[in-house]
Amino acid sequence: MHVGQLAAFTRLCAMTTAALLMACSSRSDSASTSSDDYSHLMAFDSATIRIVDRDTTKVNVELAESEAQHTMGLMERRRLAPDAGMLFLYSAVQPDSSAYWMYRTRIPLDIAFIDSVGVIRTILTMQPCPTIIAQGCPTYPARARFRAALEVNAGYFAAHRIVVGNRVVLSDTTTRRRAAGRSGSD
C-alpha cells in the first residue's frame, strides 16, 4: 500500500469494514475461512506476466490500477497462491521516496519496484504489521523511482532467482482477464 494515500485509505477502511461485516454475515464460517476468493472486497482485473533474465518466470497477478485498488492491495488476504501476486501500476513515475506498508496485510510479502521500461530496481521483504493503528506500521521505501510494484509471497524472488536488474514484461498486462462485474470501459 502506498503511504501517501491515507485519506483514501480511511474511506476504504470504512467501506471494507462494511463489506467484511456483510460478507461474514452472509457466509458460513467454513466457507469464509476456506475460500481464496476475495472479490467481495474489491474487484481486480488479472493477467499473467513474465519476469525474464536467463529463465522466464510467469506470475498470475491481480492488477491494482486505481487509487482505491492501490490502497486496498493485498489487505486482509490470509493466503496467496504460490505463483500469484499483485501488480500495482501507476500512470506516472513515482519518486524514490514513495513507500509501501503492511497495515492489515496478514501475510509476509516480497515487493519489487519496477521502472518504466520494466527493469526491477529494488527488491524488499515486508512483514505483516500486527498493530491496529496504521501509523504504527513500518514503511518500506522504494529507494528508486518506479512505475510499477509487484508483490508476491515472501521468499518468491529468492526461490526463483529473481534479482535487481531482471525485467518484468509490463506489456503482458494488455492481455487481461476482466474482473467479474467490471465492463471493458472502466
Secondary structure, 3 states (H helix, E strand, C coil): CECCCHHHHHHHHHHHHHHHHHHHHHCCHHHHHHCCCCCCCCCCEEEEEEEECCCEEEEEEEEECCHHHHHHCCCCCCCCCCCEEEEEEEEEEECCCCEEECECCCCCEEEEEECCCCEEEEEEEECCECCCCHHHCCEEECCCCEEEEEEEECCHHHHCCCCCCCEECHHHHHCEECCCCCCCCC
